[in-house]
């Protein structure tokens, strides 16, 4: 337990942001799995649609400070390579 009032407030704030970050990351992982699933099914249109949604979620996560911009850039690059391989 925290010793000071500011420490207690920090613990409370950190818990709120942890839960918020958890939901953002979970949605992000789910969307990336959807892209990979549609790539696995060789569905070009669905893959492109899912990729655009993944881009949107990655950009939002960066803006919220949930993930680093280089991390988002790496994921975007790897997903786009997979989708582009469909032809």
C-alpha positions in Angstrom: 0.0 0.0 0.0 1.1 3.5 -0.8 2.5 5.7 2.0 1.3 9.1 0.7 -1.9 10.5 -0.7 -0.3 11.1 -4.1 0.9 7.5 -4.1 -2.7 6.3 -3.6 -3.9 8.5 -6.4 -1.1 7.2 -8.7 -2.1 3.6 -7.9 -5.8 4.4 -8.8 -4.8 6.2 -12.0 -2.4 3.4 -13.1 -5.2 0.9 -12.6 -7.6 2.8 -14.7 -5.1 3.2 -17.5 -4.0 -0.4 -17.3 -7.6 -1.5 -17.9 -8.0 1.0 -20.7 -4.8 -0.2 -22.3 -5.9 -3.8 -21.9 -9.1 -3.3 -23.9 -7.2 -1.4 -26.7 -4.5 -4.1 -27.0 -7.1 -6.9 -27.0 -9.1 -5.2 -29.8 -5.9 -4.7 -31.7 -4.8 -8.3 -31.4 -8.2 -9.5 -32.4 -8.2 -7.4 -35.5 -4.7 -8.5 -36.5 -5.9 -12.1 -36.2 -8.8 -11.3 -38.4 -6.4 -10.0 -41.1 -4.3 -13.2 -40.9 -7.4 -15.4 -41.0 -8.7 -13.7 -44.1 -5.2 -14.0 -45.7 -5.2 -17.7 -44.8 -8.5 -18.1 -46.6 -7.0 -16.3 -49.6 -9.9 -13.7 -49.5 -8.4 -10.6 -51.1 -11.3 -8.2 -50.6 -11.8 -9.2 -46.9 -8.1 -9.0 -46.3 -7.9 -5.4 -47.5 -11.0 -4.4 -45.5 -9.6 -6.0 -42.4 -6.2 -4.5 -43.0 -7.7 -1.0 -43.2 -9.4 -1.5 -39.8 -6.2 -2.8 -38.3 -4.4 0.3 -39.5 -7.0 2.4 -37.9 -6.8 0.6 -34.6 -3.0 0.7 -34.6 -3.0 4.5 -35.2 -5.5 5.0 -32.4 -3.4 2.9 -30.0 -0.3 5.0 -30.9 -2.3 8.2 -30.3 -3.4 7.0 -26.9 0.1 6.0 -26.0 -0.7 2.3 -25.6 2.0 1.1 -28.0 5.1 2.8 -29.5 4.8 4.2 -33.0 7.7 1.9 -34.2 5.7 -1.1 -32.9 2.7 0.0 -34.9 4.7 0.6 -37.9 6.3 -2.9 -37.7 2.9 -4.5 -37.4 1.5 -2.5 -40.3 4.4 -3.5 -42.5 4.2 -7.2 -41.7 0.5 -7.3 -42.3 0.6 -5.4 -45.5 3.3 -7.8 -46.9 1.0 -10.7 -46.1 -2.0 -9.0 -47.8 0.1 -7.9 -50.8 1.3 -11.5 -51.3 -2.3 -12.5 -52.3 -1.7 -10.6 -55.5 
